[in-house]
């Protein structure tokens, strides 16, 4: 941040910095669903009816404006290979919602209830609830769409009460977004006007942190005090240190943004493979969820998260749909692509699987364990991956999440190789796997350590829990010891051991991992330049010394 005046007249706050970079701009808070006040006496029913209609018109106009913006972004990104489809799909969804809000029957029902003596907010709630019940009674696809009416209802009620509409704000200018927390859908839907993220809750490996890094947005989580900062306050955000400066001037904010642009340009100009100062190679790979996430600079894909293709679906994607999505990534990626098979369960529920509720899902059926109940899902996915690899001629490898025993590793490897995939690995996410790394490597060709879950299970600390963030610090000696054991097993077997957890993208932690002996680091594409520079400034022996100090 600027050396002069960074604290600002409003002082500063501190949270957990989870995504590198610096930004500054006016704070805008994400509004939640409005609280409906108690019904009030109505003196002018016609005025209430008019208020209800204006609220519906406001919702319709807002959704149409967002749809147009999504279409504009889709058209602009048409040559970018992946973004256009997402923008067009978002526009279609928003336009469909706008049509519902503009439904004459809905408007007539709200007017009728208002003229009958209900205030505008309660008239809208009753009208939406009636339509929701009708859709739910129809079953099938229409019943699934009934939930959309809840979001529209919240928006209309907020408009009638003169409150901000819930969901992501759209102030019409660049801003720093503040929220209690963000769902993956919220974060994935962020527009270009969002300069940085601040959340009251969350941890270093929360979805907000992961998606912010993927977008290259500075982010600070676990900062409850930000709830007291008024909207419109110009704040500066340091995504590395976690510091938030309050009350900056517009000139100071502009200086922060200019310095960040210059720093990003400097880092992006440095290219080439990952190496320490004395030339020790460390492959720098990218974590992606689709072809749209691919960026130049990485030496391949170390983690292709495939579950984004399955989200929010009642039926699994067809074999043809899966093959096409995988092939798009394989064709565009530079270097090898490591595909993680479906990682479902706990914080990533997939409706089409129909998994039963569990009292402790983090310790239940997730990742590869889903195969115990639904083996056909894995077989179909492996077949689609193999077909896409054959069609593109790409260097494709697969790995399974949540592997616990050598027997599980052997079973997965057998099926993947039978499908036609030569290079097979597993993820190390539970201590049992790390403690048996040598046995795992007798069955598979490589290991990839998921530090997010490995920390969670090692310390019995929920990765989303802000009060336990210190236990999830990747520099915890117990966690580093497990990583070192895996790396040692890899050296003994002559097989690669990488890290694909969020620790790999932290320029302060990456040298420790190299010092422990890992051979590759996979991270959000935006983190590659920072990690490349961090490694280039240290010799391998200096990395080893850092690792020894951290272990001690």
N, C-alpha and C positions, 0 to 999 in steps of 0.2 A: 504494500500500500504506500501512498505518498508519505515521504518522511515528514512533511510539514502538514500538520492539521489532520492526520489520519484519525485521531481519536474523535474529532468533531466536538462541537459544543455540547452534544447530548451524551458524551462519554462513549463507553463501549460495552458490549456483551460478549460472552464466550460460550461456545458450544463445541461440538465435535466436528472438525473439518473432515469431510469425507470425499470431496471431489476437488481436485486442484484447480487453481485459477482464481482470478480476482475480478470483481465487478462492482458497480455502484449504480444506484438509481432509486426512484421512489418506491417505498414499500406498499404493496397491495396485498390484502389478506383474502384468502379464499373463503368464501362464505359457506356455511353449512345450511342444512334445511332449516327453514324458519320455524320458530315455535308459535303455534297457533294460539292466539289469546282466547280468553273466554268469550262466548257470544255477547254482543252488545245490542242494546235497543236501537232500532232503525227508525229515524224520523222521516227519511226520504227514500222510499224503496227504489224509485227510478234512478236516483243518483247512485245507489249501491249497484243496481244492474249495470249502469254505465261504467262504473269502476271495474266490475268484473269483466266486462267486454274489453275495456282498455288493457287490462292485465293480460288477457289472452292474446290480444293484438301485439303487446310488447314481447311476449314469449315467442310468438310466430316470427316477428321481425328479427329478434335476436338470433333465433335458430337459422333463419334464411341468410342472415349476414355471416354467420359462422360457416355455413355451407358454401357460400360464395368464396370466402377466404380459403377454404379447404380446396375448392376446385382451382382457384388461382395458383395455389401452391402445387397442386397436382400437375397443372399444365407447365408450370415453370420447371418442375422436376422431371418432366417426361423423358429427358435425355439422361437422367441420373441413374436409371436402372434400378427401380425398386420403390422409390418414393411415390411415384405417380399413382400406382395402384392403391396404395394406402390412403392417399389424399382423396382419390375419387370415391373410394368406398366410404370414407368418413363423410364426404359431402352427401352421398346418397342416404346415409342413415339420418343425418341432420335434416335433410329435406323431408324425409318420411315423418320425422317427429314434428316438424313444422306443420305438415298437413293435418296431423292429429290435433295439434293445438288450434288449428284454424277450422276444425270440423263444425259446421253449422249446428248440428244436433247438440254438441257439447256446449256451444255458446248459448243455444236456446234453453238448455237445461239450467245453466248458471243464471240466466236472466229470470227464468221462471221462479227459481228458489229465492232470488234476491227480491223479486216483487212480492213473494210470499212472506217476507219479513226477515230473511236472513241477511246478515251483513255480507259484504262482497267476498271476504276471505272464506267464510263458512259456506257460502253458496258455491264457490269454486271447489272447495274440498268435497262437498256432497256430490256435485256433478261429476267430478273425476272418479270418485269412489264408485258411483253407480255404473259408469262405463267400464271401470276395472272389473267389477263383479260380473258384468255381462260377458266380457272377453274371457275371463277365467272359466266361466261356465261352458264356453264353447269347446274348450280343450285344445289339444294339439298345438300347432304353431301359434294360433291366436292367443292361447293361454300363456304361452311363453312371452308374448309381447305385452301382456298386462302389466308387467313390471315397469315398462317404459312410461306408463301413465303416472307412476309415482313420481318420477323425476319431473315430468311436466307439471304435475300438481304442485310440487314444491316451488317450482319457478313461478307459476301463476299466483300462488298465495303470497310469495315474497313480493311480487310486483304490486299486488293489491294492497299490501301493507306498507309499501314504500321502502322495502328492504332490498339489499343486493340479492340478485338471483344466486342460488347455490351453484357450486361447481367452480371450474376455473374461471377467473375473472377475465374480462376483455376491455381494459380501460382505454384502448386505442393508442397506447404509447408504450415504450419499453419500461419494464418494471422488475422489481425483486419480489418474487412470490413467497408469501408466508402462509403456512398452514399448520394445523395440529399435526397432521401427517398426510401423506399422499399415498393413494392406492397405485398399483402398477398402471391401471388404466388412466388415472389422472396424469401420472408422470409421462406416460407414453404419448398423451395428447397435448403436451405443452407446445405452444406456438413459438415462433421466432422472437416475439416480444419479451419472453422471459429471459432475464439476464442472469439470475441466480436463484437458488432455493434456500429457504430457511424453514425448518420444521421444529415444532416444540418437542416432538417425540422422535423415536427412531434410533437406530444404532449404526455402527460403522459398516455392517453387512446387510442393512435393511434394503428393501427393494428401491426405496427412494435413493439411497446411496449408489446402488448398482446402476440404476437407470440414469442418474445424474452424470455419473462417470461416462456412461455410454454416449450421452448427448454432449459431453464436454462442458457441462454447466457447473460453475462453482457451487458448492452446496455445504451447508452447515446444518447438522441435526442435533437433537437433544438440547435445545435451547429454550426452555419453558419461559424465560423472562421476555422473549420477543412478543409474547401475547399482550404485553402492556405498551408496546410501541405503537403510537397512532398511525393510521393509514396516511400515506403521503410523505412521511418522514424519509428524507434521502439517507440511505444507508450504504455502507461499503461492506462487502463480504469477501473474506479471505478463506477460500475453501481448503487451504492447507493447514493454517493455524487454528481455524475455527473462530477467529475474531470477527466481530461485527461492529463497525463504527456507526454511531448515530449522529444525525444532524449535519451531514456534510453539505457544503454549498454545491450548486450546480457545477461550478468550475472545478472543484475537487473531484466530483463524480466523473466529469469528463476526463480528468487527468488519470484517474484509476483505469478507466476503460481504454484509454490510449496506451497506457503502459502494458496492460494485459494483451492488447492486440499486438504490440511490438514484441512482447515476450513469446507469444504463440507463433508469430512469424519466424522469429529467430530459431525456435526449436524445430519447426517444420522444415526449415532449410537444411537441417542436418539429417542426412539419410544414411542408409547402409545397414548391414547386419549388426546385431548386438554383440559388443565385445568389451572386455575390460581394457584398462589402459595398456596392459602388456599383451593384448591380443587373444585372450582366452574367449572362445566363442560361447555365446548364450543366445539361443534363438528367442526372438521377441515375436510373440504370436498375438492374435486378436480373439477376443470373446465377442460373438455375434449371436443375434437371434434370427436374422434373415439376410438376404442379399443387400437390403437397403442399408445395413450397418457396416458394410465393407468400406474401408478407407485405405488409401495407399500408405505405405510405410512399414507395415508388419511383414513378417517373413512367412506368413501362413495363418491359418485359423487353428487355434489351440482348443477352442470350445465353441461348437455350434450348438446352441440351445434349441432343440427341436420342438419343445412343448408349445411355443407361441403359435405353431400351426394348428394346435389342438384346442386352444383356449375357447371357452364359452360355446362349445358345440355339444349338441345332443347326440350327434352321430360322428364317428371318426372320419377324418378325411379319407377319400378313396385312395387306392394304390396309385392311380394316375396323378392325383393331386399331390400326393406326397412326393412322388418321383419328380414331378415338374419343379416343386419348390426346392428340393435338394439339388437338382441339376442346375438351377439358376445360380445357386451359391458356388457349386463346383466349377462352373464355367467362368465365373468372374473372379474367383479367389486366386491370389498369387501364392504358390507354394502349397504344401500339404494342408488338408482339411481334416480335423478330428471332430467327428460327429458324436455328441452325447445322445444316447438313446433316451427315450421319454422319461423325464424326471417329474413324476406326478405325485401328489399327496401332500399332506400338511398344509403349507402356505401356498400350494399351487394345486388346488382341487380342479379336476377336469370332469365336467358333468357327464360326458359320454361313458366314463368308466363305471359309474354307478357304485362307487366304493361305499361300503357301510360306514356310518359315523363311528369314531373311535374315541375312547376316553382320553387317550394321550397320542394323538396322531403323529407327533414328531418321533415317537418310538414305535410306530406301527408300520402299516403297509405303505411304503413310498419307494420311489426309485425302482430299482430292479425287483424289489419285493412284489410289485404289482403283478409281475409275471406268475407268481404263485397262484393268483386268482384268475388271471386273464392272459394265458400264454399266447393266444393268437395275436394280441396287440404287438408284442415284440417281434414275432415272426414276420408280420406284415411290414413293420417298419424296416427290419433288416433287409427284406427283399426289395423294398423301394430304394433304400440307400445303395444297395449293390447294383440295381438296374441303372440308377442315375450315374454311378461311378463308371459303369461299363459304357454308357452312352456318351459320357464326356471325356473319358480317358484321364480323369484327374487322379491325383494321389490322395485317396480317401482312406481314413482309418476310423474305427468306431471305439467307443468306450461306454461302459455301463456305470450308472450312478448307484450309490448306496450299496456297493459290494462289501460284504462283511467277512466271508470265509473263502479259503482257497477253492472249496467245492463249488461255490457260486461262480467264482472267476472261471473255473474250468468249464462249467456248464454254459456260461455265456460265450466263451471263446469257441467252444464246439459249434454252437448254433451260428455264430457270426461267420466262421470260416466255411461252414456248410452252405451259407447263403452266397459265398463268393467274395468275402472281404478278408484280405490277407493279413492286414495289420490290426490287431485287436488289443485293447487295453482296458483298464478299469480305473475308476476314481477311488481315491483314498479319502474317505470322509468320516470314518468312525475309527476310534482308537484300535479296535480289534484288527482292522485291516492294516493299519500302520505297524502294529506289533508282529504281523505275519507277512510283511512286505516281501521277504525272500521267497516264501512259499507261493505268494501270488505271482511273482515274476517267473516261477517255473511253468505257470499256466498261460501267461499273456506276454505281449511284446513290449509293453510300456505301462507306467503308472502316471496318473495325473492327480495331484493333491488338491482337493477342494478345501482351502483353509477356512472358508466361512463356516461350513458344517463341521469340519474337524475341530475347530475351536468351540463351537456350540456343544458338541458331544463330549469333548475332553473336559470342559469346565462346567457342564450341566447348566449352561447359561443361554437362555433364549436369545437368538441373534437379533431379535427385534426389541429387546428390552433396554431402554436407555440407561437405567440405573446399574446395569451390569456391563457397561461398555468397556471398563478396564479389564474385565476377564476375557473379552473378545479381542483385545489388542494382539495383533499377530506377533509381537515381540515377547509374549509370555514364554518363559523358558521351557515350560512343559510342552507347549505346542512346537517350539523350535526343535526340541528333542525328538519328537515324533517325525518331523520333517527330515531331520538328520538321519534317523534310522532308515527311512525310505530311500534317501539318497545313497546311503552306504550299501543297501541291498542292490540298488541299481548299478553301482560301480562294480560290485562283486559279480553280478550277472552279465555285465556288459550291455545293459539295456537302459534307455532314457527314462528319467524321472523328472517331470515338470510340475509346475504349480499353476493352477488356473483360477485360484480364489482371488478375492479382491486384494490380498496382500501383494500379489505379483505386480500390481499397477502402482504401488506406493514407492516413490523413488527413495524414500528413507529406509524401506524394508527390503526392496529388491536386492541390494548388495548383500544383505545378511543371508538371503536365500541362496544366492550364488556361492557365498562362502560355506554354506552347509552342504553344497554339492549338487544342487538341482541343475538340470541341463537346459531347461527352457522356462520361460515366463509368459503366461498368456493373460491378457488384460483388455480392458476397454480400449478401442483404437485411439481414443484421445490421450491415453496415458503413455503410449509408446514413445513419443519424443522425450518426455521427462525421464523415463526409465533408461532409455538409450544414453542420455547425457550423464545420468548418475553413474552408470556402469563404466562409461568411458573415462570418468575421472578417478577411478580406483584400480589398482592392480588386483590380481586374483588373491595374492597373499594378504593385501589390505582387507579384502572382503572376508577372508577366512579369519582374520584377527577380529573384525567386527562381530562375526558369528560367535567366536569364542567368548568375547566379552558379553554378548547377549545371553549365551547359554549359562554363563556364570552369575 
